[in-house]
Amino acid sequence: MIELKELAYCSRCGKLFVKTGNSTLCPDCQKIEDEEFSKVEAYLWEHPNSSISEVSEKTDVKEKIILKFIREGRIVNKSSTSTYPCKRCGKPITHGEYCDECLAELRKESLRAKKELMDKVKRDRMYIKYEKKKGKK
């Protein structure tokens, strides 16, 4: 049997590639991003608590890429002065993708959607209705 591979466009360069795992990057761009991460990581070991703009300037890694590392949890941003916008509401945050309020709302929405889905599944189940006839044993 022939195994079909999933194709995807690289989110960085747009090139078509055979997808492996969850990566949205082609192998070439993944290698570049790994090298950028190594630069940022090495700089932060020597200069902890640096701002995003300072790290970008000293490593030649774009702020956008550093923010991606923070959102992915690969780098921790403890500085209250280095913020970026929540993906949902735009409020300034220092870690993750969403502010605490949006996370709480997303959790509520997720639980409500799960409950609605479970209720629908319960309603849509098929069964054989069995009624005991009176007078028969």
Buried (B, 14 or more C-beta within 10 A) or exposed (E): EEEEEEEBEBEBEEEEBEBEEEBBBBEEBBEBBEEBBEBBEEBBEEEEEBBBEBBBEBBEBEBEBBBBBBBEEEBEBEEEEBBBEBEBEEEEBBBBBBBEEBBEBEEEEEEEEEEEEEEEEEEEEEEEEEEEEEEEE
